[in-house]
Amino acid sequence: MGCKHSVLLASDKNKENKENNEIKKSLSFKKLSFSLRSHKPSINPTKGVSVYHLQTTFLQNITQEPFNLNSSSTIYDIENLNHKNTLGYIRTKSQFITDPNDGKIGSSYVDSLDENDVDHVGIANLMLSYTWGYKIGDIVDTLVDYCNSKHYDTKRTYVWLCCLCVNQHRVVETSESESGVKNNNTRMNHSFRKGQKSDKNLVDDRNDETIQENFLNRIEGVNEVVSMVYPWNKPMSLSRIWCLFELYTAYNEKCEISIVMPPSERIKMIKELSSNESCFDDLLETLKGSNIQNAEASYEMDKIRILNIIKNKAGFT
């Protein structure tokens, strides 16, 4: 009986392994919306906007009334979260859409797009690390140039950008309820702040773990991170704590990381390096001087939480 039982167990195990292998073969890792290691996956897959959408619809719509913006406008110009009741283009587009995560009115920009229109929205396969101080035209030019260099189809390259993929309505609501701080342009997803009891409890292990878990779900699922550096000799992104945290996390998770810049900035860099060798020394000094403890955050609690995560995981040197 013992031998027969063992044979049956082995047979069942082989059958289970075979079924698991078939499932793995049917999945494309690049298009997973969250990490297979995640214990609490998002309600919906991590969606992104296509580079094509940014290049066409988005750039066209921000020029219209009442926004009257252009390619030189920064993300701050397009959506100023300091003004709760004055909606920019991003919140205007999504203000009457039901958020699929919490069922409330007001969603992220990406959730306002028709999910059946695959030329404009799909499962994110690329994450852009950038700052809200960058011009939208430079962001789009950088992404288009990157797609061309990798032979990616802009209609099938879906980018996760915090300004469009995080529900900015909830960011404003949560930021005001937590501290009343007005300067709250931040990547922080409203779900990062669930369960908090008071301002004294804002920085605790539970919240830090939630930040890390939610962020890992996104970055692992995408698995390809593009870090935008601009200007080339003193990148704004190296002074922002979220950008440094994104690179830190992507490196630890062994994601593919690419350092990119707008084509016009690359031409400028080559020209300046060719005519003045000391420019390269200036760049090295900037890179050496990057310190996440000195990095800036629009919302102070973001910085406190991120530094707490890194301190507990790796420490500072």
C-alpha positions as CSV (number, residue, x, y, z in Angstrom):
1,M,0.0,0.0,0.0
2,G,2.9,2.4,0.9
3,C,4.6,1.9,-2.5
4,K,1.3,2.3,-4.4
5,H,0.6,5.4,-2.5
6,S,4.0,6.9,-3.3
7,V,3.6,6.1,-7.0
8,L,0.2,7.9,-7.0
9,L,1.7,10.9,-5.2
10,A,4.5,11.1,-7.8
11,S,2.1,10.8,-10.6
12,D,0.0,13.6,-9.2
13,K,3.1,15.7,-8.7
14,N,4.2,15.2,-12.3
15,K,0.8,16.1,-13.6
16,E,0.8,19.3,-11.5
17,N,4.2,20.2,-12.8
18,K,3.2,19.6,-16.4
19,E,0.1,21.8,-15.9
20,N,2.2,24.6,-14.3
21,N,4.6,24.5,-17.2
22,E,1.8,24.8,-19.7
23,I,0.5,27.8,-17.9
24,K,3.9,29.4,-17.8
25,K,4.3,28.9,-21.6
26,S,1.0,30.6,-22.3
27,L,2.0,33.7,-20.4
28,S,4.2,36.5,-21.8
29,F,6.2,37.9,-18.9
30,K,6.5,41.2,-20.6
31,K,2.8,41.6,-20.4
32,L,2.2,40.5,-16.9
33,S,0.4,43.3,-15.0
34,F,1.9,42.4,-11.7
35,S,4.7,40.3,-10.2
36,L,4.0,36.5,-10.0
37,R,5.5,36.8,-6.5
38,S,2.9,39.4,-5.4
39,H,0.7,38.4,-2.5
40,K,-1.9,41.2,-3.2
41,P,-2.2,41.9,-6.9
42,S,-4.0,45.0,-8.1
43,I,-7.7,44.7,-8.8
44,N,-6.9,45.6,-12.5
45,P,-3.8,45.0,-14.5
46,T,-1.3,47.8,-14.6
47,K,-2.4,49.8,-17.6
48,G,-0.3,52.3,-19.6
49,V,-0.9,54.8,-22.3
50,S,0.7,54.1,-25.7
51,V,3.5,56.3,-27.0
52,Y,1.3,56.8,-30.0
53,H,-1.5,58.2,-27.8
54,L,1.0,60.7,-26.2
55,Q,2.3,61.7,-29.5
56,T,-1.1,62.4,-31.1
57,T,-4.2,62.6,-28.9
58,F,-2.6,63.9,-25.7
59,L,-0.5,66.6,-27.3
60,Q,-3.4,67.7,-29.5
61,N,-5.9,67.9,-26.7
62,I,-3.8,70.0,-24.3
63,T,-3.7,72.8,-26.9
64,Q,-7.4,73.2,-27.0
65,E,-9.7,75.5,-24.9
66,P,-9.6,76.0,-21.9
67,F,-6.1,74.7,-21.4
68,N,-4.2,76.4,-24.2
69,L,-1.0,74.6,-23.5
70,N,1.7,73.3,-25.9
71,S,4.6,70.9,-26.1
72,S,6.7,73.3,-24.0
73,S,4.3,72.9,-21.1
74,T,5.6,70.9,-18.1
75,I,3.5,68.3,-16.3
76,Y,3.1,70.8,-13.5
77,D,1.5,73.1,-16.1
78,I,-0.8,70.4,-17.4
79,E,-2.0,69.3,-13.9
80,N,-1.3,71.6,-11.0
81,L,-2.4,69.7,-7.9
82,N,-1.9,72.7,-5.7
83,H,-5.3,73.9,-7.0
84,K,-7.9,71.4,-5.8
85,N,-10.9,72.9,-7.5
86,T,-9.1,74.1,-10.7
87,L,-8.7,71.0,-12.7
88,G,-6.0,70.6,-15.3
89,Y,-6.4,68.5,-18.4
90,I,-5.6,65.2,-16.7
91,R,-8.2,65.5,-14.0
92,T,-10.7,67.1,-16.3
93,K,-10.5,64.1,-18.7
94,S,-11.2,61.7,-15.9
95,Q,-13.4,63.6,-13.4
96,F,-16.7,61.7,-14.3
97,I,-15.2,58.3,-14.8
98,T,-15.6,55.6,-12.1
99,D,-12.4,54.4,-10.6
100,P,-12.3,50.6,-11.0
101,N,-10.3,50.2,-7.8
102,D,-12.5,52.1,-5.3
103,G,-15.8,52.5,-7.2
104,K,-15.8,56.3,-6.7
105,I,-16.2,59.0,-9.3
106,G,-13.0,60.4,-10.6
107,S,-10.4,58.0,-12.0
108,S,-6.8,58.0,-13.3
109,Y,-6.3,59.4,-16.8
110,V,-5.5,55.9,-18.2
111,D,-8.8,54.5,-16.8
112,S,-10.7,57.2,-18.8
113,L,-9.5,55.7,-22.1
114,D,-11.4,53.1,-24.0
115,E,-9.6,49.9,-23.0
116,N,-10.7,48.3,-26.3
117,D,-8.8,50.9,-28.3
118,V,-5.4,49.1,-28.2
119,D,-3.7,51.8,-30.2
120,H,-4.0,54.1,-27.2
121,V,-4.1,51.9,-24.0
122,G,-3.0,48.5,-23.0
123,I,-1.0,46.5,-20.3
124,A,2.0,48.6,-19.4
125,N,5.3,47.1,-20.8
126,L,7.5,50.2,-20.1
127,M,7.9,52.5,-17.1
128,L,9.2,56.1,-17.5
129,S,11.1,57.6,-14.6
130,Y,11.0,61.4,-15.0
131,T,10.0,64.5,-13.1
132,W,6.9,66.7,-13.4
133,G,9.2,69.6,-14.2
134,Y,10.0,68.1,-17.6
135,K,8.3,69.5,-20.7
136,I,5.7,67.2,-22.2
137,G,7.2,67.6,-25.7
138,D,10.6,66.4,-24.4
139,I,9.0,63.4,-22.7
140,V,7.2,62.4,-25.9
141,D,10.3,63.0,-28.1
142,T,12.3,60.9,-25.7
143,L,9.8,58.0,-25.8
144,V,9.5,58.1,-29.6
145,D,13.2,58.1,-30.0
146,Y,13.5,55.2,-27.6
147,C,10.9,53.2,-29.5
148,N,12.8,53.9,-32.8
149,S,16.1,52.8,-31.3
150,K,14.5,49.5,-30.0
151,H,12.3,48.9,-33.1
152,Y,9.2,49.1,-30.9
153,D,5.8,49.9,-32.3
154,T,4.6,53.1,-30.7
155,K,1.0,51.8,-30.8
156,R,2.0,48.8,-28.8
157,T,4.4,50.4,-26.4
158,Y,2.4,51.2,-23.3
159,V,4.0,53.4,-20.8
160,W,3.3,53.7,-17.1
161,L,3.6,57.4,-16.2
162,C,2.6,58.4,-12.7
163,C,0.8,61.5,-13.8
164,L,-1.5,59.5,-16.1
165,C,-1.7,56.1,-14.3
166,V,-2.1,57.2,-10.7
167,N,-5.5,58.6,-9.8
168,Q,-4.6,62.3,-9.2
169,H,-8.1,63.0,-7.8
170,R,-7.3,60.7,-4.9
171,V,-3.8,62.1,-4.5
172,V,-5.3,65.6,-3.9
173,E,-8.0,64.2,-1.5
174,T,-5.6,62.1,0.5
175,S,-2.9,64.7,0.7
176,E,-5.4,67.3,2.1
177,S,-6.9,64.9,4.6
178,E,-3.5,63.8,5.9
179,S,-1.7,67.1,6.5
180,G,-3.3,70.0,4.6
181,V,0.0,70.5,2.8
182,K,-0.7,72.3,-0.5
183,N,2.4,71.4,-2.5
184,N,1.4,67.8,-3.2
185,N,2.4,66.9,-6.7
186,T,3.4,63.4,-6.0
187,R,3.6,59.8,-7.3
188,M,2.0,58.4,-4.2
189,N,-1.0,56.2,-5.0
190,H,-3.9,56.8,-2.6
191,S,-3.9,53.1,-1.8
192,F,-0.4,53.6,-0.2
193,R,-2.1,55.5,2.7
194,K,-4.8,53.1,3.7
195,G,-5.1,52.2,7.4
196,Q,-3.5,55.3,8.8
197,K,-4.8,56.6,12.1
198,S,-3.2,59.9,12.6
199,D,-0.3,62.1,11.6
200,K,1.8,60.4,14.3
201,N,1.4,57.1,12.5
202,L,2.3,58.2,9.0
203,V,5.7,56.6,9.1
204,D,5.4,53.0,10.3
205,D,6.4,49.6,9.0
206,R,3.0,48.8,7.6
207,N,2.8,51.9,5.4
208,D,6.4,51.5,4.3
209,E,5.7,47.9,3.3
210,T,2.6,48.9,1.5
211,I,4.5,51.5,-0.5
212,Q,7.2,49.0,-1.4
213,E,4.6,46.2,-2.3
214,N,2.5,48.4,-4.6
215,F,5.6,49.9,-6.3
216,L,7.2,46.5,-6.7
217,N,3.9,45.2,-8.3
218,R,4.3,47.8,-11.0
219,I,8.0,47.8,-11.6
220,E,8.3,44.0,-11.7
221,G,5.3,43.6,-14.0
222,V,6.7,46.1,-16.4
223,N,10.3,44.9,-16.1
224,E,11.7,47.6,-18.4
225,V,12.5,51.0,-16.9
226,V,13.5,54.1,-18.9
227,S,15.1,56.8,-16.9
228,M,15.0,60.3,-18.5
229,V,18.0,62.5,-17.7
230,Y,17.8,66.1,-18.6
231,P,19.6,68.4,-18.8
232,W,22.5,66.1,-19.6
233,N,25.1,67.8,-17.4
234,K,22.8,68.2,-14.4
235,P,19.8,66.0,-14.7
236,M,16.8,67.2,-12.7
237,S,15.8,63.6,-12.1
238,L,18.9,62.9,-10.0
239,S,17.7,65.5,-7.5
240,R,14.2,63.9,-7.1
241,I,13.8,61.2,-4.5
242,W,11.1,59.3,-6.4
243,C,13.3,59.0,-9.5
244,L,16.2,57.7,-7.4
245,F,14.0,55.3,-5.6
246,E,12.7,54.0,-9.0
247,L,16.2,53.3,-10.2
248,Y,17.2,51.8,-6.8
249,T,14.2,49.4,-7.0
250,A,14.6,48.6,-10.7
251,Y,18.3,47.7,-10.1
252,N,17.5,45.5,-7.1
253,E,14.8,43.7,-9.1
254,K,17.1,43.2,-12.0
255,C,14.9,45.1,-14.4
256,E,16.2,46.3,-17.7
257,I,17.2,49.9,-17.2
258,S,17.9,52.4,-20.0
259,I,19.2,56.0,-19.5
260,V,17.7,58.3,-22.1
261,M,17.3,61.9,-23.0
262,P,15.5,64.0,-25.7
263,P,17.2,63.8,-29.1
264,S,17.9,67.5,-29.1
265,E,19.7,67.2,-25.7
266,R,21.8,64.3,-26.9
267,I,23.0,66.4,-29.9
268,K,23.8,69.3,-27.4
269,M,25.7,66.9,-25.2
270,I,27.8,65.6,-28.0
271,K,28.6,69.1,-29.2
272,E,29.6,70.4,-25.8
273,L,31.7,67.3,-25.0
274,S,33.5,67.6,-28.3
275,S,34.4,71.3,-27.7
276,N,35.0,71.3,-24.0
277,E,36.4,68.2,-22.2
278,S,35.8,69.8,-18.8
279,C,32.1,69.3,-19.4
280,F,32.5,65.6,-18.8
281,D,34.2,66.2,-15.5
282,D,31.2,68.4,-14.5
283,L,28.9,65.5,-15.3
284,L,31.0,63.1,-13.3
285,E,30.9,65.5,-10.3
286,T,27.1,65.7,-10.6
287,L,26.8,61.9,-10.7
288,K,29.1,61.5,-7.7
289,G,27.2,64.1,-5.8
290,S,23.9,62.3,-6.1
291,N,22.6,61.4,-2.7
292,I,19.2,60.2,-2.0
293,Q,19.2,61.6,1.5
294,N,19.6,65.1,0.0
295,A,17.0,64.5,-2.8
296,E,13.9,66.5,-2.9
297,A,10.2,65.6,-2.8
298,S,7.2,67.7,-3.4
299,Y,5.5,66.0,-0.5
300,E,7.7,65.6,2.6
301,M,6.0,62.4,3.7
302,D,7.0,60.7,0.5
303,K,10.6,61.4,1.3
304,I,10.3,60.2,4.9
305,R,8.7,56.9,3.8
306,I,11.2,56.2,1.0
307,L,14.2,56.9,3.2
308,N,12.7,54.7,5.9
309,I,12.3,51.8,3.3
310,I,15.9,52.2,2.1
311,K,17.3,52.5,5.6
312,N,15.6,49.3,6.7
313,K,16.5,47.4,3.6
314,A,20.0,48.5,2.7
315,G,21.1,51.3,5.1
316,F,23.0,54.4,4.1
317,T,26.7,54.9,3.6
